[in-house]
Amino acid sequence: MGRPKQFDPDAAVERAMDVFWRKGYAATTPQDLVDALGIGKGSLYNTFGSKHALFERALCRYRDSQAVALTEMLEESGPVKERLRAALWLLVEMDLADPDRRGCMAVNTAAELAGTDEMATELVRRMFDRTEEAFSALVEKGQRAGEIASGRDARAVGSLLLTTVVGLRLMARVAEGPERLSRVIDATVDSL
């Protein structure tokens, strides 16, 4: 009979998510993970199988916690343009307040691994698809409410908004302050 696990795997995935988010996949070493999780290498590999398997679980954890927050905010009640502006500002404020300026783990993963890691590419693609669909649905609501011109292709606007979010998240990693990001948000929302 094996020894019982001396750590909480869910809490370990949360801590691993933070390490991968800060450092990226390639720069994260097994020793970084062992140190952050407070476990031995044997426990790391026995529980998660590999660094890559742990990364997959961490990316799913990110999707289930961080990425869902934006879509939930878009689904709240109120004028569409105000909801959209508030959601974009929330992302910018979170990014600027983060002392590590990690940005978005999904965007970071796309920049680092897209095209070279099939699992990561597919997970990020699905996160982006979910976000784009939420934006498109919000645009359709805005069109029905008369806030957004009915002649606009809601899917195309959803794609534009997703691309804006990706750009904002990258820009926030190096921004000295919110001014440029504010201009992007205002121009984007006002163009609708």
Secondary structure, DSSP 8 states (H G I E B T S, - for coil): -----SS-HHHHHHHHHHHHHHH-TTT--HHHHHHHHT--HHHHHHHHSSHHHHHHHHHHHHIIIIIHHHHHHHTSSS-HHHHHHHHHHHHHHHHHH-TT----HHHHHHHHHTTT-HHHHHHHHHHHHHHHHHHHHHHHHHHHTTSS-TTS-HHHHHHHHHHHHHHHHHHHTT-SSSHHHHHHHHHHHHT-
